Amino acid sequence: MLTTTDLNKIEQAIKMILEAVGEDPNREGLLDTPKRVAKMYQEMFSGLHEDPKKYFETVFHEGHDEVVLVKDIPFFSMCEHHLVPFYGKAHIAYIPKDGVVAGLSKLARTVETVSHRPQLQERITATIADTLMEMLNPQGVYVVVEAEHMCMTMRGIKKPGAKTITSVAKGIFEEDDVKRSEILSFIQMS
């Protein structure tokens, strides 16, 4: 697995794409485009070189065994099928076991790391849930991700505003309809 981004290789690829679509990569407005795109890809795909589990190496013992929900975590990612963006919000809920909780910012950092890769929305949702289950060992995790995909907005069917919603329920949320409904009502609150 590549451990760093090869900026020169990206620059060459962008020059080739510009030529392939009939543009002149030496035109004044495009001269630095390959370099800018390479830096942008380095940032957008930075999650390839990070493990979201690292955010849960430090946990706290607070004696709290009720729902913890962080909602409306903004994110963007790149569709691995078309390499165009999709963006939206993630909502992460868990019920601690034995009072083990994580810093709230760690949930947002997990979303950022997992989404900064060529991705599928379904995989983002599952990876976040699996990471929390493994690292926090909670009673349950419920993750909901809603996003607009530019591959549906800019090309193909061209339906701007269409949202895709994915969810993953683990542990108690798989079995307890009341707990799952509670989380969904919290997410819908303004």
Sequence and secondary structure as in RCSB ss.txt:
>XXXX:A:sequence
MLTTTDLNKIEQAIKMILEAVGEDPNREGLLDTPKRVAKMYQEMFSGLHEDPKKYFETVFHEGHDEVVLVKDIPF
FSMCEHHLVPFYGKAHIAYIPKDGVVAGLSKLARTVETVSHRPQLQERITATIADTLMEMLNPQGVYVVVEAEHM
CMTMRGIKKPGAKTITSVAKGIFEEDDVKRSEILSFIQMS
>XXXX:A:secstr
   S  HHHHHHHHHHHHHHTT  TTSGGGTTHHHHHHHHHHHHTGGGG  GGGGGSS EE    S EEEEEEEE
EEEETTT  EEEEEEEEEEE STTEE  HHHHHHHHHHHHSSEE HHHHHHHHHHHHHHHH  SEEEEEEEEEEH
HHHTSTT  TT  EEEEEEEEHHHH HHHHHHHHHHHH  
